[in-house]
Structures are given as C-alpha cells and as structure tokens.
C-alpha cells in the first residue's frame, strides 16, 4: 500500500481504482508488480535499480516493477519521499486545476476569486445556469453560527427576466443566499455583497454552487423552448469569496473530516489497522481503493497495516471493510436506538429472524445487559459521592465529560435530524463511524491536548457482486464531498449519500488555544444553545436587580 499511495500522490491521481490480481490489467492504467525481475525492455526509473517501468503505447498501460532484494526498502522509501516533495509534477495550471478538483484549502482570512476556484467566466445564453466550486475546510473546523463568509458577486444580466427570477448560492446543496436578478438590463457589472452562514460549511470537503434561472418574462422554462439569440448572463471570475476568523474545535464523529483529511488516521506514530473480511476478494479491493482515495484527498500517504478479520479489539482504531454480519459491536450499539429494520426497494421491511437474533446477541454483549455494573449505572447509586470523590482526587473526568458535550447534543430523540441509526440495504454501501470512550483527564493536564479516543470507521456492503460499482460511485468527487455525520448510506441509483446525524458528539481542544478561537467557540456554542444563553441572561438580570436593591437599601439607611 505504501507503493500505491506514493504512485497516487506522485502522479496526482485523484480517484484511483485498485484491484489485486495475478494477471495484468487491460486498457489504460498502471500495473504495479511488487516482486520478481522486470520484463525485457524495461527502463530503470530515475536511476533506481529496484524500480523499472515499461509502457505499452498501443494499450496505454504502464507496468511498474518493484524488484525484490536488499535495495527494495530503500527504493520504496525514495519513492515515498519523491511523492511527498513540494515540487509536484505537471504545469502550474494543471496543479491548480487538480487542487480545485480535490478542493481548494480554506484558511483563516483567505480570499479566493472565482477564477482561482476554477470558475469559467463566460457569457451564458441558456435558461438555467449552474456551476460548482469545491472548498476544503480544516479537519477541526467548528461549524456554528458565530459569523459568516462574504461573497462579492459581480454579474451582468441583459434582457427582461420573469418576475421573481434570482441567482441562488448553495452550500452543500442547501440554499445559503439569494441574489435578485436586476431587471434594468444594465451593461455594467453589478456588484452584490451577501453573507453566507458559516455554519452551513462542514469540516472537510464542501461544494459551493451558483445557479440562476433566466427564464424570459414571456414564457416558462422547458426543454423544448428555443435558446435565446444572444447571451444574457455573465458572472465574472473576479467575484470573490472571503473567510474571516474560523473557530477550531475538533468534532467527532465526522465522516467528512475523515474522508477529506484522513483524520485522525494521518500523522499517527503507528500505522492504522485496516481489517478486511475474507468472505470475498472484493472487500480487499475496496479497502485498497478507499485508502488510496483518502490519501489523494488528504494529499498525504495514509500508513496502514492490513489484516483479515474483524475490528473488535478494545482500544483499537482503524477501518473495517466487510458485510454487516461480520461487523463489530459498533453496528449493534448503533442499532439500539431504533427498530431493527433494513431498507428494501419497496420500502422498509423487518430483518430476517436470524439477522435479528444476531443483532440482539451483539447488542447484549455491547451493553452488558444484566450485569451489576450496568444495573448500578441505571440506578445512579452513589453518583453524588462518586463525583465528589473524583474531584477530590484531582480527576476532572466528570466535568470534562460534560464539557465534551459542549451543550451541543440534542437529548430529545424527536428533535434530531432524522433517524440516527444507519440504514442497511442489500444493494447499498453503509459507512459508519464509532467513537470510543473518552479517556479521563486530570486537572494537571487540563491545558494540554487530550488524547484521541478509539475511532472505528466501517465500510459495509452485503453483496460483494455490487461492491465494485458501489466503491466506484462512492469515490467520485460528487459523492466523496457529500459524506457527512456519523453514518451514511449510498445506493447505486442514489444521487448522493443519505447522511445520518450523530447520536453523540465529542469535542476536543485543538492546537489553536487563542483568545479569538475561544471567543468564537463560545459564541457558536451560545448560538446553538439559546437556552443556556437565556438562562445566563436571566441570572445576570437577577444579579443586577439584587445588587441594585442592596445598594439602594444601604443608601436609605
């Protein structure tokens, strides 16, 4: 996998499709042979005796051979170093185009023009205009209503538009702003400044779409209507998208941050464990393709260790690829929140008896039903004494657990955004992420970054026959940028993944403990939790009233 990641990064392959096979592939592509002698006619690559290539001009296929021997590890290390170098191959326009396809990184205070984001500025004479741009927010971006991004839109509309026509700005397929179409038909660039709510962005990949309905005032928009005889809309590439200060609080779980930044598997001292089901070779192909796609999106190689089996070991983080029946206890715990149902083509149906029994058995093991510990937890025996004892010992675990919630967890199941349990479909791909228990923290390390909990990401598919097609669809730029939340379901006929909200979120401090970051984080927290804000306001009002009464009473006496 190290060699594959190096090739993906060095060649700028955004969407690799990887198959493990004994024979060469067909058509354009790359064959990587990890042992043996190079075939006749091969050429040594960059003077490395252990790495050679052979290109077939007829089929467009290239064979790379990494020879076995004492120099193999050194050759592989040099290949990885070459892939990680700052001097990437290709022209400057090509590298910019690749960055825009992956998603232009967004930093605090950055200002990007539409041209820099790959927007093609040209006159449009159709009836419905739509163009999308991709952005990548930091992995610890805190999406909360503490501010806004600013959009300076420069456009020209010529001709008469029907009443109510407008330019819509969408963020992640949701309307964020509306700019009315100027009915005057001016030939000068019209500048419109709108604010885009910062909470509509998410950590990782984001899509910003500009769309305009330019139906004329004399007819309705339909596919058979003739095109106008002259261009009517021009959106200038000098239009700008600006970001101010960004709050940085790590939020878990987050499929978007994991897929776009390989967070938190990238940058660890030890390679990430990737568990693969042995039920079908398709799961191994899916795992390698998925890891290669994560490396391409994160622009860095993700070090992994493959193994066959499950991912049930306590204290183990990693990824699992296999059928739901071989999934770890994660699946059972997630399904406790809802009826054990799966999605079928004609609606919802109950799980088969054997599957339901297996789910119940996993749920029993996951929750420890009937044990003395779980009984004591349900009865809250000695909860107050336990809390006082923990504080006296210097263990701030109970307090930091409450702070982890950050007041952002919706306790009422009915108020959550949709069903929180993952959907399982025989023809679908389910992506699920589980966060383990947060490690306790003492007061001596309250100002230090907390260690990450165990994070397991599971990619589940029941039918290996359609797994290749599902992985191919999931790794497209369209679908990859739309994964979000704790769990998602992607079907072959779906336009985009169906995301599920997190049942429980964890919040961790980041490497930006600045006063500005603290101010923005608190502002976002209060905006999302108005009950806390109103409660604090009422307390301050009462305190002011009491102190005023005491002062007046003292003056009278």
Secondary structure as GFF3:
##gff-version 3
##sequence-region A 1 557
A	DSSP	alpha_helix	2	11	.	.	.	ID=ss1
A	DSSP	beta_strand	29	33	.	.	.	ID=ss2
A	DSSP	beta_strand	43	45	.	.	.	ID=ss3
A	DSSP	beta_strand	48	56	.	.	.	ID=ss4
A	DSSP	beta_strand	61	66	.	.	.	ID=ss5
A	DSSP	alpha_helix	72	84	.	.	.	ID=ss6
A	DSSP	alpha_helix	92	102	.	.	.	ID=ss7
A	DSSP	beta_strand	104	105	.	.	.	ID=ss8
A	DSSP	beta_strand	111	113	.	.	.	ID=ss9
A	DSSP	beta_strand	123	124	.	.	.	ID=ss10
A	DSSP	beta_strand	128	137	.	.	.	ID=ss11
A	DSSP	beta_strand	148	157	.	.	.	ID=ss12
A	DSSP	beta_strand	166	171	.	.	.	ID=ss13
A	DSSP	beta_strand	174	180	.	.	.	ID=ss14
A	DSSP	beta_strand	190	197	.	.	.	ID=ss15
A	DSSP	three_ten_helix	198	200	.	.	.	ID=ss16
A	DSSP	beta_strand	204	213	.	.	.	ID=ss17
A	DSSP	beta_strand	233	235	.	.	.	ID=ss18
A	DSSP	beta_strand	240	242	.	.	.	ID=ss19
A	DSSP	beta_strand	250	252	.	.	.	ID=ss20
A	DSSP	alpha_helix	255	261	.	.	.	ID=ss21
A	DSSP	beta_strand	272	276	.	.	.	ID=ss22
A	DSSP	alpha_helix	281	298	.	.	.	ID=ss23
A	DSSP	beta_strand	304	308	.	.	.	ID=ss24
A	DSSP	beta_strand	318	322	.	.	.	ID=ss25
A	DSSP	three_ten_helix	324	326	.	.	.	ID=ss26
A	DSSP	alpha_helix	329	335	.	.	.	ID=ss27
A	DSSP	beta_strand	341	344	.	.	.	ID=ss28
A	DSSP	beta_strand	347	350	.	.	.	ID=ss29
A	DSSP	alpha_helix	353	367	.	.	.	ID=ss30
A	DSSP	alpha_helix	372	379	.	.	.	ID=ss31
A	DSSP	alpha_helix	383	392	.	.	.	ID=ss32
A	DSSP	alpha_helix	397	405	.	.	.	ID=ss33
A	DSSP	three_ten_helix	413	415	.	.	.	ID=ss34
A	DSSP	beta_strand	428	435	.	.	.	ID=ss35
A	DSSP	three_ten_helix	443	445	.	.	.	ID=ss36
A	DSSP	beta_strand	455	461	.	.	.	ID=ss37
A	DSSP	three_ten_helix	464	466	.	.	.	ID=ss38
A	DSSP	alpha_helix	467	474	.	.	.	ID=ss39
A	DSSP	alpha_helix	477	480	.	.	.	ID=ss40
A	DSSP	beta_strand	487	491	.	.	.	ID=ss41
A	DSSP	beta_strand	498	500	.	.	.	ID=ss42
A	DSSP	beta_strand	506	508	.	.	.	ID=ss43
A	DSSP	alpha_helix	515	528	.	.	.	ID=ss44
A	DSSP	alpha_helix	530	556	.	.	.	ID=ss45
###
